[in-house]
């Protein structure tokens, strides 16, 4: 029984065509089947509670996502807040990460394009002459040849190779998105850390200058007494040595301040020195709040961009195993050609007699390639094992980073409290030593020792204050904060 098309010619289809159409329908029915492993998202394993002690204001209570997104606001420093906004807008590394995300999106589009047929137009015009020595009656005749046509090809995704390729591309997009979030997390932490470092150096410089002023008064007093013959030169030189030793620290602290300013400028996408005037005034070191919520381990691990990126890279590699496996199976293509061909470009070129066409299935199958196909599958599976190991290693490093940050923040606060008490005692000691020296009750060595100790303890106290603030910034980075409130597309707009 013949099957007819529904055009006006009612031209019968041959039996081979019927069989070919049945094959196409079967292929389409099977095209949803994808070879290779089906990936299931892996959740990071975490302990129920933190190993570090919840002390000095740390609380294992839930964190508001809005607070975590702009965690630097806890320092209540308007300048730091403005610097963060400008860094998110202008940082070049962040714009580069967004470019990589865009590239991943384009690659997904390229993978999806394999689902659709290709259509290629072709046209030719030739002046040709046949040979006179072939015995043809028309030998040696010159003719013009005109051709215009369309070629199409459509690969049916019979075993899911294209589907797995799209799955891999989609996972890479999500990995690139997590990478962008990771850059944001690192960027906001680096801006805060460099700002805290700058303020710490400024306060240390202020301590040094105050001590220089005090030591200069002591030296001037000793110089007057030496000129009057009341003391010997030893006391004078000791006071001068103490003064110059403190003065020697000023250049080193000023250099550190300049480097911190330059680091901040580069983080904001500006040339070194661009923020010098803005940061010239000596501000206070940002202070940590009384209480800090840190949530629970499982929440922190799910939030961290590096873990999410590692998991998505694992998913992408799983899909690549399917792409490699699909190469073991045949590929079925639907091929078609239609066009016009004639020996002149007149009206005959567009007549029905100038038409030519062809349609039919094509199949290709890698029968033998020296075991390369199966070796490629083994290679992709081993790469999956490597990605799984990298994922587990990322989790361990994340846990270590958080635990270290918790311990550092709490213990540094305890150290800062002891240093603050030591500074109070050192100030009292220095005043008593100077008072008794002026009264002639003690040797000048007691004054020198008291002043050196006071300078050292005051310097350590401000370093400790800076470390407390820096430890809190590192803690928020370890908890995966700093990216939740930023729209990815906004980064792209600012990139342009």
N, C-alpha and C positions, 0 to 999 in steps of 0.2 A: 504494500500500500504506500503510495507516495504522499509525502507531506508537502504542502504548498505554503509559500510565503503569502503575505497579505497585500502584496503590491498588485498593480493593475495587470501585470503580465501573467500572473498565475504560473510562474516558471517552476517546475518541479525540482525539489532538492534530491540529490542522489543519496543512495544508501550510506556511502562513506561520510557524507556530510552529517547525516543523522547520527551516525556513530560518534563522529567528532563532537557534535553538540552534547551528546550524552556524557562524553568524557569531560567536557567543560563543566557541566552541571555537577558531576561528581567531585571535580577538583574544587569548585566553589564551596561545596558542602563540607569538604575536608579542610578548607583553608584556615578554619578557626583553630585547627590543631597545631600546637607549637611544641616542637621537640625541645629537649633540654630541661633543666630543673626549674620548678616554679618556686620563686623566692618568697619567703615570708619575713616580714620586718622583725628584726631582733631588738629586744629591749635590753639596755645595759643593766647588768646585775649590780646591786648595791646593798651595803649593810643597812640595817634598820636605823641606826643612830651614828652620830659622829664619834670617832675615836677620841678626838680632842675634847678637853673639858670645856663646858659652857660656863666661862667665868669672865669677869671684867666687862659685863654688859652684853655678852653673846647670848642669844636665845635661839633655840631650835624651833622657832615659830614660823608660820607661813609668811612669805614675802609677797607684797603686792607687786604685780608686774609693772605697774606704772612707776612705782618707786624704784624698782630695779632698772628700768629703762634709763632713768636719769639719776643714777645713784650718787653722782658727784654733788647733787643738791644738798646732801646731808652735811656738807662742809659749810654751807651758807656763805659762800664766797661768790659774789656777783661777777667778778672778773674771771674766775675759773669757769663759771657757767657760760660766759660769752666766748671764751676761748674754745670750749667744747663745741659750741654751735658753729663757730668758724672752721674748726678742724673737720667736722662732718661735712661741711659744705665744700671745702677747698683741698682736702688732703689728696695727694696724687695717687698714693697706693690704694686708697679706697676707690678712686675712679678707675684704676686699673682692674681691680677686682670686679667692678660692675661690667667692665668691658668683657672680662672672661665669662661672666654670666650671660651676656648678650651672645657671645660666640656659642655657648652651649645651647641656647635657644635656637640659633640658626642651624646648628648641627641636627637638632631634633627635626626641624623642618625638612632638612635634606633627607633624613631617614624616612620620614613620612611620605616624601615624594615618590619613594619606591612602590608605594601602594597603587599608584595611578599609571595608566598607560602613557607611553611616549608617542608623540606625533611629530614627524619631521617632513617639511616641505622641500621639494627638489625640482629644479628646472634646468634644462640644458638646451643649447642651440649649437649644432655642429654643421660644418661644411665638410662633406665626405666624398671620396672618390673610390670606386671599386676597382680591383685589379683587372687588367686586360688579359692576363695569362691564366685565368681560372676557367676559361671556356664558357663563360657566361655570356648570354646574348647582350646583356647590358654592360659588359665589361668596359671599363674606362669611363663610365658615366659619372658625372658629378651631381650630387644632390645636397639639398639642405635637410637637416633632421631636427625636429622640434619635439621636446618632451617636457611635460609638467606633471607632477604627481605628489602623492602623500604616502609616506610609509609610517606604519604604526606598530608598536610592540607593547605587550602587556604581560608581565610575569605574574602568574598566580602564586600567592604565598601559600603553597600547598603544605609545607611543613613548618611554617612560622618563623623562617629566618628573618624576614622583614619585621615581623611583630617583635621578635627579641631585640632586633637592632633599635627599634623605636623605644622599647622598654629601657634599654641601656642608655639611650640619649636622654630620656626623661629623668632617669636617676642621676645622670651627670648634671642636669640642670639643677636638681635639688641639692646636689653636692656643691655646685658653684654658688648657689644661694646661701648655703651654710658657710661656705668659705668667706663670702662677703660679710656675713654676720660675725664671723671670727675676726676679720680685719677691723670691723667696727668695735668689737669688744677690746681688741688689743690697742686700737687707736685711742679710745677714750681713756683707757688705763694709762697709756703712755703720756697723754696730755696732762693728766692729773699728777702722775709721778714726777714729770719734769717740772711742773708748776710747784709741787711740794718741795722738790729739791732746790729750786730757785729761792723760795721763801726761807728754806732752812739755811742756805748759804748766806742769805741777806741777814738773817738774825745772828748767825755766827760772826759775820763781819761786824755787826753792831756791838756784839759782846767784846770783840777784839778792840774796837775803837774806844769803847768805854774803859776797858782796862788800860789801854794806852794812855788815856787822859789821866787816870789815877796814878799810873806808874811814872808819868811825866811830872806830876806834882811831887811825887816822892823823890825823883831824881833832882828836880830843881831845889828842893829843900836840902838834900844831901850836898848838893853843890855849894849852896850858901853856907852850910855848916863847915864844909871843907875849906872854903875860902877864909872862913873865920877861925880856922884852926881847931874846931870843936871835934871833928872826926878825922880819921885817917883816910887815905885814898882808897883803901880796900872797900869800904862801904860805898864810896862814890862809884867805883867801877862795877861793883855788884849790882847796884841800882840801874846803871847804864846798860849792863848786859841783859838784865831782865826786861828793860824797855825795848831794846833793839830786837830781842828774841820775839817779843809779841808783835812788833812792827813787821817782822819778816813774814808773819802769817797773812797779812793784809793782801799782798799781791796774789798769793795762792787762792784765797777766797774770792777775790775779784775776778780772777781767771775762770774759776768754777761758775761764777754768776754769769759771765759772758757765754760760756758754753751751754748752760741751761737755757739762756735766752735764745741762742742759735738753734738749739734742739726744738724748742717750742715753735720758732718761726718756720722751720722746715716741716714740722707736723701740720702746720696751718697752710702749707703750700706757698710759703713766702721765702724770700731770700734771707740768709743769716743777717742778723742785726736789725731786721725790720720792726721788731717789737721792743727794741731797747728803750725808746722813750716811753712807751706804754707801761713797761715793767720797771721803770727806774726807781719809783718810790718803794721804800722798804715796807712790805706788808707782813702781816703775821702769818705764821704757819697755820694752815687749816686745821681745825680741831675736830676730832671724832665725836659723834653723838654719844650720849650716855648709854643707849641701848642699840644693839644691832641684831636684827633678825636674819638668820641664815638658812631657815627652812630645814628640809631633811635631805639625806644623801640622794635618794632616788630622783627627787625633783631637780636637784642641781645637775645630775648627770644627764637627764633628759633635756635640760635647757642648754647645755654647753654646745656651741657650734662645732667644735672640733670632733666631738663624738657623733653628732648628727651627720657631719660630712663623711666620717669614716664609715658609718653604716650605709650611707647612700652610695659610696664608692664600692662597697661590698655588693650591694644590689646590682649596680651596673656591671660588675664583673660576672655575677651569676648569669645575667642575660647574655653576656658574650659567650658563655658556654653553649647556650642555645643557638647562637649565630654560627658557631663553629660546627655544632652537631648537624645543623641543617645542610651543610655542604656535603654530607654523606649521601643525601637523597637527591633524586632527580628534580630538575627545574623545568616546569611547564610554562611555555610562553604562547600567547596568541599573537600571530603575525598577520598583518594586512597591508595591502598595497592597492592604490587606485590612482588612475591618472589618464592623461591624453598623450597620444604619440602620432605624429604625422610627418610627411616629407615636405609640407609647406605650411605657411602660417596663415593661410586664407581661411575661408569659411569651413573648409573641410576639417580643420584642426579641432573645431568644436562639435563636429558631428558625432553621432553615436558610434560610428564605425571607428573613430579614433580612440575610443575608450579601451583601457585595459585594467584588469584588477586581479587580485589574488588574495585569498584568505585561508588560514589554516593553522593548526597547532604546530609548535616546535618543542622539542624536548632535548635537554642536555643533561649528562650524568657523568660525574667524575668516577670512572670505573677504576682507574689505577693511577696513583700519583706517588708511588714509593712509600706508602703508609703516612704521607704528609698530613692527610686530613685527620686521621686518628691521633697523630702526634700533636696536632694543633689543639684538639680537644683536651688532651692530657695537659698541654701547656696552659690552656685557659683554666682548667680545674686547679692546677698548681698555683696560678695567679690568684684564684679565689681563696685558696688556703692562706696565701700570703696576706691578702686583704683582710681575712678573718683574724689572723694573728695581729695585724696592725690595728684593727678595731679593738681587740682585747687589750693591747698595749696602750692605746689611747685612753681607755677607761682607767687602767691602773695609774697612768701618769696624771690623769685628771683628779683621781682620788687623792694622790699624793700632794698635788698642788693645793687642793682645798684644805687638806689636813694641815699642811705646813703653814698656810696662810692663817688659819684659825689659831694655831699655836703661837705663831709669831706675833699676831695682833694682841692676844691676851698677855703673853709673857712680856712684851715690850712695854705694855702699860704698867705692869708691876715694877719693871726696871725704872721707868720714868718717875714713878712715885718715890722710889728710894733716892734717885738722883736729885729730885726737888728738895727733899729733906737735907741731903748732903750739901746742896748749894746754900741753903739757909744757914747751916752750921758754918760753912766756909766763909760766908760774908761776915758773920759775927766774929769768927776767928781773925779774919783780916783786919777788921776794925779794932779789935782788942790788941792785936800785935802792933799796929801803927800807933795806937794810943799809948801803949806801954813803952814803945821805942822812943816816942817823943818825950816821954817822962823820964827816959834814961833807965828804965827798969829791965829791959831785955835787949839782947843783941839784935843787930839789923838782920841777921840771918833768919830770925823768926818772921820778920816782915816779908822777906823774899819768898820764903816757903809758903806763907799764907797767900800771897798774891798769885804765885804759880798754881797753887792748888785751886784757888777760886776760879782762875781763868780756865783751867782744865775741866773742872766740874761744870761750869756754866756752858762751856762748849759742848760737853757730852750731853747735858740736859737738852739743849736745843737739837742736837743730833737725834736724841731719843724721841723728842716730840715729832720731828720729821719722820722718824721710822714708824711711829704709831700711825700717823696719817697715811704713809706709804703702804704700810701693811694692810690698812683698811681698803685702800685702792686695789691692792693685789688680791684681797679677799673677794671683792666684788667682781673682779675680772675672773677669778677662779670659779665663782658661782655662775658665770655666764651672763653677767649683766652688761648693759650698755648698747644693745642693738635693738631691743624690742620696740622702741618708739620711733625708729627711722624707717621711712618708706623707701623701698628699693628704687622705685621710679624717680623719686626726688633726687637720688644720687645721680641717676642718669641724666636728668635735666641739668643739674648743676655741672655735670661733666662737660656739657656743651657750652 
